[in-house]
Amino acid sequence: MINQTSSLEFSHFPVMLNEILKISSPSNGGSFLDCTFGGGGYSKEILKFDNTNVLAIDRDEKILSIAKEIKKKFPERFKFYQKKFSELNDLSHDKVDVVIFDLGISSIQLDDLNRGFSFNSEKELNMAMGLNKITAMDAVNNLGELDLKSIIKVLGDEKEASRIAKNIIKFRNEKKIIKTSDLVKIIKKSKKKNFLNKIDPCTKTFQALRIFVNKEITELVNGLINATKKLKPGGKILAISFHSIEDRIIKYFFSNFSKNRSRPSRYFPEDTKNKLILFEEYKNKVFVPSKNELSKNSRSRSAKLRFAIRSKNKFEYPKEIFKKFKKYLELEEINV
């Protein structure tokens, strides 16, 4: 019989592991903050180097068994907390050399059909990653049509959001939407057939609801800020994103608060006095999975990896990012 820990680990593929190890250089030792522990792929590889310490967090209680196994093996060098990105400030640990984010849904969550992340699930519509206040079932049964439309359109980039929202309301007026398969039927009924599109018709709506339920944009913005605060000067922050909103936020955060932040015009003098510099010069290099990795793990196909290096400047709170991504953040504050 396969135990729970091994079966969870088997379903987890750490994305761009080779690139993560090359950039973060655990062979040099140091302290690492793994902000998306998941199946423990990055943490286990980093701990293979003797002079490393790993502090890991994850909001998902389902992976606690994996964390406990690693703790048994590395009792002095590994610590785990069930926390969200926004709760990083609650950890009273010393500053770290490297911070790693592997965003989005994990294979462990997607493959567990009981959690309602997968289009193939016949179970209750949930999509909660952990430490949640609401589920996707709450959202589709209680949100108004305009709010549903905005969430699906903006967070999912779904062009047919209006029709999907209308059909959700129409369906739930007859009976409550309980199963994931109910939502799948509603979406497929709402979408125009496009035989050239290889993406499942449910992808964008499921993404939007998942982001909304887990407040993923709010958590990412706060996570990047809190993680930067915990970085030593010269320390590295690495982030893997899986959709355009995440990548846009990461790119903006790294570039806008770096030494080489672009000026509105090259004719304007550089405002060094009022410029908030959290990072060294940002190179804007994007890493993507190799062909070899894609052949083994097709789910990594949309992954993008960026990294930045912490400057020596004193940390100051970057309020500007909240204004920049206001439309996403406000959507996640809609009451259900």
Number of C-alpha atoms within 10 A of each C-alpha: 3 7 7 12 17 12 11 21 17 11 15 18 21 20 23 21 14 14 15 22 14 10 13 22 14 23 15 10 16 19 23 27 25 23 25 25 29 31 26 19 16 24 25 17 14 24 21 12 15 13 14 18 23 24 20 24 23 23 22 19 15 17 21 18 15 18 25 16 12 18 15 10 12 16 11 10 16 22 17 19 17 17 20 22 23 17 15 21 15 9 12 8 10 10 17 23 23 27 26 23 21 23 17 18 16 19 18 19 23 18 17 14 18 17 19 27 26 22 18 13 20 17 17 20 26 22 28 23 23 15 14 14 10 16 21 25 22 16 20 22 18 15 17 15 19 13 16 24 22 19 26 26 20 17 25 23 17 21 14 17 24 18 16 25 27 17 18 23 20 13 16 14 11 8 10 15 22 19 16 26 19 18 23 21 12 20 23 14 14 19 15 10 10 9 7 6 8 7 10 9 20 18 15 21 26 24 21 21 24 24 25 28 22 21 17 23 20 22 17 19 20 20 21 22 23 18 22 27 19 23 24 18 19 15 23 22 26 20 22 25 21 18 15 14 16 19 19 12 18 23 18 16 20 26 21 22 22 23 18 14 19 12 12 9 8 8 7 8 9 14 9 9 6 7 13 20 24 28 27 21 18 20 13 13 11 13 15 18 21 13 11 8 18 16 12 10 15 11 15 20 16 14 21 22 22 21 23 26 23 26 22 14 12 10 16 12 12 14 9 13 17 15 9 12 17 12 12 21 19 11 19 18 11 12 10 15
